[in-house]
Amino acid sequence: MTTLVISHAKCLEHQTPFGHPERADRLRMITHVLEHERFADLARDEAPEAPVEAIIRVHPPEFVDKLQNATPFVGLVHVDGDTTLSPGSYEAALRSAGGGIFAVDEVMAGKVSNAFVATRPPGHHAETATAMGFCLFNNAAIAARHAQARHGAERVAIMDFDVHHGNGTQDVFWSDASVMYLSTHEMPLYPGTGAPSETGAHNQIVNAPLRAGDGGDEFREAMDTVILPRMRAFRPDLVIISAGFDAHERDPLANINLNEADFAWATKRMMEVADESCGGRVVSLLEGGYDLEGLGRSVGAHVMALMRG
């Protein structure tokens, strides 16, 4: 079987202010990289719009209505200091969440080995009823709930290597023993959460923060000594990756010094856990990554690892 890449042109229409790091050029760079002949064997498909009933497994209906109603016909509307809505944002958010749902369907049905969802806006900062940190809907959380509701997944592991802690995903699953949330991230850094003492109601939240200036050695140690043993012991039925590439040494928003080889290594290690526990079922969702060259190289390495290259 093969690796599936899911995206959609409508995700380019989520506009942000001039100079904003979360911009449409991020997807253009990923598209360009994945056009290389070494990715010729990828399966490719478009992200559908997420049905509202899937979104409201995570977000209250009134929150969904509020975002839709706040979406402007022209110009930009600020949700918070760094999160905006443009005329194309709501559909982009539906397709970003829908891409994760479609990836889960294809992977859980055994149609593909694994999947990478290249959509925007990202999602891991979106809390149950709060859009923030460039994020509108929590795509990873929606995908996990869909896997449980439609495919009977009893245990879902979400591993987040974005340089910013996924406060939203942690918030959604804080009291849920059936979902393990694991994260490496720079601390202190936005949004200020992610201490090792934040362990959830059932000790199923696993935070392994890094410090400014840390690089591949420290990241790999955190993965080997904290993240991977806990994920392996959890024995997930599905592994979801919140794949943020802003811990790359080139990225302007943080101070962690990873390179594309580190992301490839981490991807392969998580695939090993998935091979052991759930037949290799992995769904990866794009989160951050704001230096275009670093993002392109990192996504290329990540997808090649998913392809077992």
C-alpha positions as CSV (number, residue, x, y, z in Angstrom):
1,M,0.0,0.0,0.0
2,T,1.0,3.6,-0.3
3,T,1.1,7.0,1.4
4,L,-1.8,9.4,0.7
5,V,-1.4,13.2,0.6
6,I,-4.5,15.2,1.0
7,S,-4.8,19.0,0.3
8,H,-7.2,21.5,-1.3
9,A,-6.7,24.7,-3.2
10,K,-9.4,26.4,-1.1
11,C,-7.0,26.3,1.8
12,L,-5.0,28.9,0.0
13,E,-7.9,31.3,0.3
14,H,-7.6,31.6,4.1
15,Q,-6.0,35.0,4.1
16,T,-3.9,36.6,6.9
17,P,-2.4,40.1,7.3
18,F,0.6,41.1,5.2
19,G,3.7,39.7,6.9
20,H,1.8,37.1,9.0
21,P,3.9,33.9,9.3
22,E,0.9,31.6,8.7
23,R,0.4,32.4,5.0
24,A,-0.7,30.6,1.9
25,D,2.9,30.4,0.6
26,R,3.4,27.6,3.1
27,L,1.1,25.3,1.1
28,R,2.5,26.5,-2.2
29,M,6.0,25.4,-1.0
30,I,4.7,22.0,0.2
31,T,3.0,21.5,-3.1
32,H,6.2,22.4,-5.0
33,V,8.3,20.0,-2.9
34,L,5.9,17.1,-3.3
35,E,5.9,17.5,-7.1
36,H,9.4,16.1,-7.2
37,E,9.7,12.8,-9.0
38,R,10.8,11.0,-5.8
39,F,7.2,11.5,-4.6
40,A,5.7,10.0,-7.8
41,D,4.3,7.0,-6.0
42,L,2.2,9.1,-3.6
43,A,-1.6,8.7,-3.7
44,R,-3.2,12.2,-3.8
45,D,-6.7,13.4,-3.1
46,E,-8.6,16.6,-2.2
47,A,-9.8,17.4,1.3
48,P,-13.6,17.4,1.6
49,E,-15.5,19.8,3.9
50,A,-15.9,18.3,7.3
51,P,-19.5,17.7,8.3
52,V,-20.7,19.7,11.2
53,E,-21.6,16.6,13.1
54,A,-18.0,15.6,13.1
55,I,-16.8,19.1,14.3
56,I,-19.3,19.2,17.2
57,R,-17.8,16.1,18.7
58,V,-15.1,18.5,19.7
59,H,-16.5,22.0,19.5
60,P,-19.9,23.2,20.8
61,P,-22.4,24.1,18.0
62,E,-22.6,27.7,19.2
63,F,-18.8,28.0,18.7
64,V,-19.1,26.7,15.1
65,D,-21.9,29.1,14.4
66,K,-20.0,32.0,15.9
67,L,-17.0,31.3,13.6
68,Q,-19.2,31.0,10.5
69,N,-21.2,34.1,11.3
70,A,-18.0,36.1,12.0
71,T,-16.5,35.2,8.7
72,P,-16.5,38.5,6.7
73,F,-17.6,39.0,3.1
74,V,-14.6,41.3,2.5
75,G,-11.5,42.2,4.4
76,L,-10.2,40.6,7.6
77,V,-11.8,40.1,11.1
78,H,-9.5,39.5,14.1
79,V,-10.4,36.6,16.3
80,D,-7.5,37.5,18.6
81,G,-4.2,39.3,18.3
82,D,-2.8,36.9,15.8
83,T,-5.7,34.9,14.5
84,T,-7.9,36.2,11.6
85,L,-10.9,35.4,9.5
86,S,-11.1,36.3,5.8
87,P,-13.9,35.5,3.3
88,G,-12.2,32.1,2.5
89,S,-11.4,31.1,6.1
90,Y,-14.4,29.2,7.1
91,E,-14.4,26.9,4.1
92,A,-10.6,26.5,4.5
93,A,-11.2,25.5,8.1
94,L,-13.9,23.0,7.1
95,R,-11.5,21.4,4.5
96,S,-8.6,21.4,7.0
97,A,-10.7,19.4,9.5
98,G,-12.3,17.4,6.6
99,G,-8.8,16.4,5.4
100,G,-8.1,14.8,8.7
101,I,-11.4,13.0,8.7
102,F,-10.9,11.7,5.2
103,A,-7.3,10.5,6.1
104,V,-8.7,8.6,9.1
105,D,-11.3,6.9,6.8
106,E,-8.7,5.9,4.3
107,V,-6.2,4.6,6.8
108,M,-8.6,2.9,9.1
109,A,-10.2,1.1,6.1
110,G,-6.8,-0.1,5.0
111,K,-7.0,1.6,1.6
112,V,-3.6,3.3,2.3
113,S,-0.8,2.7,4.7
114,N,-0.7,6.2,6.1
115,A,-1.6,9.8,5.2
116,F,-0.3,13.3,5.4
117,V,-2.8,16.2,5.4
118,A,-1.3,19.4,3.9
119,T,-4.0,21.9,4.7
120,R,-4.4,25.2,6.6
121,P,-5.4,26.8,9.0
122,P,-3.6,24.6,11.5
123,G,-5.5,23.4,14.6
124,H,-3.6,22.4,17.8
125,H,-4.1,25.7,19.6
126,A,-7.9,25.7,19.2
127,E,-9.5,24.8,22.5
128,T,-13.0,23.4,22.9
129,A,-14.7,26.8,22.6
130,T,-11.7,29.2,21.7
131,A,-10.0,29.8,18.4
132,M,-6.5,31.1,19.0
133,G,-2.8,30.9,17.9
134,F,-3.6,30.9,14.1
135,C,-6.1,28.0,14.7
136,L,-9.8,27.8,14.1
137,F,-10.9,24.2,14.5
138,N,-8.8,21.5,16.3
139,N,-8.1,19.2,13.3
140,A,-6.3,16.5,15.3
141,A,-8.9,16.3,17.9
142,I,-11.7,16.1,15.3
143,A,-9.8,13.3,13.5
144,A,-9.4,11.4,16.8
145,R,-13.0,11.7,17.7
146,H,-14.0,10.6,14.2
147,A,-11.8,7.5,14.5
148,Q,-13.5,6.6,17.7
149,A,-17.1,7.3,16.6
150,R,-16.9,5.8,13.1
151,H,-14.2,3.2,13.2
152,G,-14.3,2.0,16.8
153,A,-10.8,3.0,17.8
154,E,-10.6,2.5,21.5
155,R,-7.2,4.3,22.1
156,V,-5.8,7.1,20.0
157,A,-2.4,8.6,20.5
158,I,-1.7,12.2,19.3
159,M,1.9,13.1,19.2
160,D,2.7,16.8,18.6
161,F,6.2,17.9,17.7
162,D,5.3,21.5,16.8
163,V,7.6,23.9,18.7
164,H,4.6,25.5,20.4
165,H,2.6,23.4,22.9
166,G,-0.8,22.2,21.6
167,N,-2.8,23.7,24.5
168,G,-6.0,23.1,22.5
169,T,-5.5,19.4,22.1
170,Q,-4.5,19.0,25.7
171,D,-7.6,21.0,26.7
172,V,-10.0,18.8,24.7
173,F,-8.6,15.5,26.0
174,W,-7.6,16.5,29.5
175,S,-10.2,14.2,31.1
176,D,-10.4,11.4,28.5
177,A,-8.5,8.2,29.2
178,S,-9.0,7.0,25.7
179,V,-6.8,9.6,24.0
180,M,-3.1,10.1,24.9
181,Y,-1.7,13.5,24.0
182,L,2.1,13.6,23.9
183,S,4.1,16.7,23.1
184,T,7.7,18.0,22.6
185,H,7.9,21.8,22.5
186,E,10.0,24.8,23.5
187,M,9.3,26.1,26.9
188,P,8.8,28.9,27.9
189,L,7.1,29.9,24.7
190,Y,3.6,30.7,23.4
191,P,1.1,29.6,24.7
192,G,2.8,29.1,28.1
193,T,1.4,25.6,28.7
194,G,3.0,22.2,28.5
195,A,4.9,21.6,31.8
196,P,5.7,18.0,32.7
197,S,3.4,18.4,35.7
198,E,0.4,18.8,33.3
199,T,-0.5,15.1,33.2
200,G,-4.3,15.1,32.7
201,A,-7.0,13.5,34.7
202,H,-5.9,10.0,33.9
203,N,-2.1,10.5,33.5
204,Q,-2.5,10.4,29.8
205,I,-1.1,13.8,29.0
206,V,2.7,13.5,28.4
207,N,4.7,16.7,28.1
208,A,8.4,16.7,27.4
209,P,9.4,20.3,27.0
210,L,12.7,21.5,25.4
211,R,14.7,24.6,26.2
212,A,15.7,27.4,23.9
213,G,18.9,26.4,22.1
214,D,18.2,22.6,22.3
215,G,18.8,20.6,19.1
216,G,18.5,17.2,17.7
217,D,20.3,15.4,20.6
218,E,17.9,16.8,23.2
219,F,14.8,16.2,21.0
220,R,15.8,12.6,20.4
221,E,16.5,12.0,24.0
222,A,13.0,13.3,24.9
223,M,11.5,11.1,22.3
224,D,13.5,8.0,23.4
225,T,13.1,8.4,27.1
226,V,9.7,10.0,27.5
227,I,7.4,10.1,24.5
228,L,8.0,6.7,22.7
229,P,7.9,4.5,25.8
230,R,4.6,6.1,26.9
231,M,3.1,5.8,23.4
232,R,4.2,2.2,23.1
233,A,2.7,1.2,26.5
234,F,-0.6,2.9,25.5
235,R,-0.9,0.6,22.5
236,P,-2.9,2.9,20.3
237,D,-5.3,1.8,17.6
238,L,-4.3,4.9,15.6
239,V,-1.4,7.3,15.8
240,I,-2.1,10.9,14.8
241,I,0.8,13.3,14.4
242,S,0.4,17.0,14.8
243,A,3.3,17.7,12.4
244,G,4.5,21.2,13.1
245,F,7.9,22.0,11.6
246,D,8.7,25.2,13.4
247,A,11.3,23.6,15.6
248,H,13.5,23.7,12.5
249,E,16.7,25.7,13.1
250,R,15.7,28.2,10.3
251,D,12.3,29.0,11.8
252,P,11.8,32.6,13.0
253,L,9.2,32.0,15.7
254,A,11.3,29.8,18.1
255,N,14.7,28.8,19.2
256,I,15.0,25.0,18.8
257,N,17.6,23.7,16.3
258,L,16.1,20.7,14.6
259,N,16.7,19.8,11.0
260,E,14.9,17.6,8.5
261,A,16.8,14.5,9.6
262,D,15.4,14.9,13.1
263,F,11.9,15.0,11.8
264,A,12.5,12.0,9.6
265,W,13.9,10.1,12.5
266,A,11.0,10.9,14.8
267,T,8.5,9.9,12.0
268,K,10.2,6.6,11.6
269,R,10.2,5.9,15.4
270,M,6.5,6.7,15.7
271,M,5.8,4.4,12.7
272,E,7.6,1.7,14.5
273,V,5.2,2.1,17.4
274,A,2.2,2.1,15.0
275,D,3.6,-1.1,13.3
276,E,3.7,-2.8,16.7
277,S,0.3,-1.7,18.0
278,C,-2.1,-0.9,15.1
279,G,-0.9,-2.2,11.8
280,G,1.0,0.9,11.0
281,R,-2.0,3.2,11.0
282,V,-0.6,6.8,11.0
283,V,-2.4,10.1,10.1
284,S,-0.2,13.2,10.0
285,L,-1.7,16.7,10.0
286,L,0.3,19.9,9.1
287,E,0.5,22.4,12.0
288,G,3.3,25.0,12.1
289,G,6.5,25.7,10.2
290,Y,7.1,29.3,9.0
291,D,10.4,29.4,7.2
292,L,9.5,28.3,3.7
293,E,12.8,26.6,2.9
294,G,12.9,24.8,6.3
295,L,9.3,23.8,6.0
296,G,9.7,22.4,2.5
297,R,12.8,20.4,3.4
298,S,11.2,19.1,6.6
299,V,7.9,18.1,4.9
300,G,9.8,16.3,2.2
301,A,11.8,14.3,4.8
302,H,8.6,13.6,6.8
303,V,6.6,12.3,3.8
304,M,9.6,10.3,2.5
305,A,9.7,8.6,6.0
306,L,6.0,7.9,5.8
307,M,6.7,6.3,2.4
308,R,9.3,4.2,4.1
309,G,12.0,5.7,1.9
